[in-house]
């Protein structure tokens, strides 16, 4: 329990009183511990250079992931850029059977538009990859738009959101404490 108080104190110090503070505090503590753990493991198993490489990998992974994944709150221009860089096949246009990169793009499009595979093949067969990537980007942006709008509505009033979160915490704390107590008894900590 004391560790969570430390995380909370770090969060309040780093991020002030906001909804994002717990995430900031958690990242300050846990990313640091994860990096240290990876360094120590790599160093012990393979030497200091491997430990350093493991730490760099852990710290660099979020940057790499941010470049390769579309996130729910990404702006439309960011989504377009990410999908424009998506891997396709060596041919100049969509051909079937398609490779894994093209199949992934087609599957995203098919799923969002709730189309069958044959109609998607017919729609994109022989077309340049830029047409496919643009269509997928448009579909993803359209699908994420209501989610992003709702997020902006919720975040437009942080004070009300914090009040709702505090109320939920007050209602759920007794239930969580009861469960925690039962688990602690089951594993022999009480």
C-alpha positions in Angstrom: 0.0 0.0 0.0 2.9 2.4 0.7 4.2 2.0 -2.8 0.9 3.3 -4.2 1.2 6.3 -1.9 4.6 6.9 -3.4 3.3 6.7 -6.9 0.4 9.0 -5.9 2.9 11.5 -4.4 5.1 11.4 -7.5 2.0 11.8 -9.7 0.8 14.9 -7.9 4.3 16.3 -7.9 4.9 15.7 -11.7 1.4 16.2 -13.1 -0.5 18.3 -10.5 -4.1 17.6 -9.7 -5.4 16.2 -13.0 -6.8 13.0 -14.5 -3.4 12.3 -16.2 -1.4 12.5 -12.9 -1.8 8.8 -12.0 -0.5 7.8 -15.5 2.4 10.1 -15.2 3.3 8.8 -11.8 2.9 5.2 -12.8 5.2 5.8 -15.8 7.8 7.6 -13.7 8.0 4.6 -11.3 7.3 1.6 -13.3 9.1 2.5 -16.5 12.2 3.3 -14.4 11.9 -0.1 -12.6 11.3 -2.0 -15.8 14.3 -0.4 -17.4 16.5 -1.1 -14.4 15.3 -4.7 -14.3 16.0 -5.2 -18.0 19.5 -3.7 -17.6 20.3 -6.0 -14.7 19.0 -9.1 -16.4 20.9 -8.4 -19.6 24.0 -7.5 -17.7 23.9 -10.6 -15.5 23.2 -13.0 -18.4 25.3 -11.5 -21.2 27.4 -8.6 -19.9 27.2 -4.8 -19.5 26.7 -4.1 -23.2 23.7 -6.4 -23.4 22.2 -4.8 -20.3 22.6 -1.4 -21.9 21.0 -2.6 -25.2 18.1 -4.1 -23.2 17.5 -0.8 -21.4 17.6 1.1 -24.7 15.1 -1.3 -26.2 12.7 -0.9 -23.3 12.9 2.9 -23.5 12.7 3.0 -27.3 9.8 0.5 -27.7 7.1 3.1 -27.0 8.6 5.4 -29.6 8.6 2.5 -32.2 5.1 1.4 -31.2 3.9 5.0 -31.7 5.1 5.0 -35.2 3.7 1.6 -36.2 0.3 1.6 -34.5 -2.8 3.7 -35.0 -4.1 4.9 -31.6 -7.7 5.8 -30.9 -6.9 9.4 -30.2 -4.5 9.9 -33.2 -5.4 13.0 -35.4 -6.6 12.2 -38.9 -3.4 13.5 -40.5 -1.4 11.2 -38.2 -3.6 8.2 -39.1 -3.1 9.0 -42.8 0.7 9.2 -42.4 0.9 5.9 -40.5 -1.2 4.0 -43.0 0.7 5.5 -45.9 3.8 3.9 -44.5 2.1 0.5 -44.0 3.9 -2.4 -45.6 2.6 -3.7 -48.9 3.8 -6.1 -51.6 6.4 -5.7 -54.2 3.9 -5.4 -57.1 2.7 -2.0 -58.1 -1.0 -2.8 -57.5 -3.2 -4.9 -55.3 -3.1 -8.5 -56.6 -4.5 -11.7 -55.2 -3.5 -13.7 -53.3 -2.3 -10.7 -51.4 0.7 -10.7 -49.1 0.4 -10.2 -45.3 0.7 -6.4 -45.3 -2.0 -5.9 -48.0 -4.2 -8.6 -46.4 -4.0 -6.7 -43.1 -5.1 -3.5 -44.8 -7.9 -5.2 -46.6 -9.1 -6.9 -43.4 -9.2 -3.6 -41.6 -11.2 -2.1 -44.4 -13.5 -5.1 -44.7 -14.1 -5.2 -40.9 -14.9 -1.5 -40.6 -17.3 -1.5 -43.5 -18.7 -5.0 -42.7 -18.1 -6.3 -46.2 -17.5 -9.8 -47.4 -14.0 -10.7 -48.7 -15.1 -11.2 -52.3 -16.5 -7.6 -52.6 -13.4 -6.2 -51.1 -11.2 -8.1 -53.5 -13.4 -6.9 -56.4 -13.2 -3.3 -55.1 -9.4 -3.1 -54.9 -8.1 -5.7 -57.5 -5.6 -4.0 -59.8 -5.7 -0.6 -58.0 -2.6 1.1 -56.7 -1.7 0.7 -53.1 -2.2 4.4 -52.5 -5.9 3.9 -53.3 -6.2 1.1 -50.8 -4.3 3.0 -48.1 -6.4 6.1 -48.6 -9.6 4.0 -48.3 -8.4 2.3 -45.2 -7.3 5.6 -43.6 -10.8 7.1 -44.4 -12.5 4.1 -42.9 -10.3 4.2 -39.7 -10.8 7.9 -39.3 -14.6 7.6 -39.8 -14.7 4.7 -37.2 -12.6 6.6 -34.6 -14.4 9.9 -35.0 -17.3 9.2 -32.6 -14.9 7.8 -30.0 -12.6 10.8 -30.3 -15.6 13.2 -30.0 -16.9 11.4 -26.9 -13.4 11.5 -25.4 -13.2 15.3 -26.0 -16.7 15.7 -24.4 -15.6 13.8 -21.3 -12.3 15.6 -21.0 -13.8 19.1 -21.5 -14.6 19.2 -17.8 -11.8 17.6 -15.8 -13.3 18.8 -12.5 -16.6 17.0 -13.2 -14.6 13.9 -14.3 -12.5 13.9 -11.1 -15.7 14.3 -9.0 -17.2 11.2 -10.8 -14.0 9.3 -10.3 -13.9 10.1 -6.6 -17.5 9.1 -6.2 -16.9 5.8 -7.9 -13.8 5.2 -5.8 -15.8 5.9 -2.6 -18.5 3.4 -3.7 -16.0 0.7 -4.8 -13.4 1.0 -2.1 -15.3 -1.2 0.4 -15.9 -3.9 -2.2 -12.2 -3.8 -3.3 -11.0 -3.9 0.3 -13.2 -7.0 1.0 -11.9 -8.8 -2.1 -8.3 -7.8 -1.2 -8.8 -9.1 2.4 -10.1 -12.4 1.1 -7.2 -12.8 -1.3 -4.7 -12.0 1.4 -6.2 -14.6 3.6 -6.2 -17.2 0.8 -2.5 -16.7 0.1 -1.6 -16.5 3.8 -0.8 -12.9 4.1 -3.3 -12.4 6.9 
